[in-house]
Amino acid sequence: MQADGPRACRFGRRWYLNNESWHPSVPPFGEMKCILCWCVSGETHCQRQECPPAACASPARRDNPCCTKCRS
């Protein structure tokens, strides 16, 4: 039996439409801004933001709280 259209995804207590993306919320930590999830035909896929390695001795988080950069 086939569905009439693209299926939605359930993540936690929420439903997301096909092709919708979101940052997951994980109690007790709250929203995980460095992780992005998306719904593809009823399946949830999540991926952590990839960051290039910082090539310095003491990197700092600046514009992007998920990735470190070398101080100027």
C-alpha positions as CSV (number, residue, x, y, z in Angstrom):
1,M,0.0,0.0,0.0
2,Q,1.4,3.4,-1.0
3,A,0.8,6.7,0.7
4,D,-1.0,9.5,-1.2
5,G,2.0,11.9,-0.8
6,P,5.3,12.4,1.0
7,R,5.2,11.2,4.6
8,A,5.9,13.4,7.7
9,C,8.5,12.6,10.3
10,R,8.0,12.4,14.1
11,F,10.9,13.6,16.3
12,G,10.2,13.6,20.0
13,R,6.6,14.8,20.4
14,R,6.6,16.9,17.2
15,W,5.7,16.1,13.6
16,Y,7.7,17.7,10.7
17,L,6.6,17.8,7.0
18,N,8.6,16.2,4.2
19,N,11.7,18.4,3.4
20,E,11.3,20.5,6.6
21,S,14.4,21.1,8.6
22,W,14.9,21.9,12.3
23,H,17.4,22.0,15.2
24,P,16.5,19.3,17.6
25,S,15.7,20.0,21.2
26,V,17.1,17.5,23.7
27,P,16.0,17.8,27.4
28,P,17.7,19.0,29.6
29,F,20.1,20.7,27.2
30,G,17.5,22.5,25.0
31,E,17.9,23.3,21.3
32,M,21.0,21.8,19.7
33,K,22.0,24.7,17.3
34,C,25.0,22.8,16.0
35,I,22.9,19.9,14.8
36,L,20.4,20.1,11.8
37,C,17.7,17.5,11.2
38,W,15.5,17.2,8.2
39,C,12.6,15.0,7.1
40,V,12.9,12.9,3.9
41,S,9.9,10.8,3.0
42,G,9.1,9.9,6.6
43,E,12.7,9.3,7.7
44,T,14.5,11.7,10.0
45,H,18.1,12.5,9.2
46,C,20.4,14.5,11.5
47,Q,23.9,15.8,11.1
48,R,26.3,17.8,13.2
49,Q,27.7,20.9,11.5
50,E,31.1,20.1,10.1
51,C,33.9,22.5,11.1
52,P,37.4,22.8,9.6
53,P,40.1,22.2,12.2
54,A,41.6,25.3,13.8
55,A,45.3,25.6,13.0
56,C,46.4,27.5,16.0
57,A,47.3,26.9,19.7
58,S,44.3,28.7,21.3
59,P,41.2,28.8,19.1
60,A,38.1,30.8,20.2
61,R,34.5,30.6,19.2
62,R,33.5,33.9,17.5
63,D,30.8,34.4,14.9
64,N,29.8,30.7,14.8
65,P,29.2,29.1,18.2
66,C,29.6,25.7,16.7
67,C,33.0,26.1,15.2
68,T,36.3,27.5,16.6
69,K,38.5,30.0,14.8
70,C,41.9,31.3,15.4
71,R,42.1,34.7,17.1
72,S,43.3,37.5,14.9
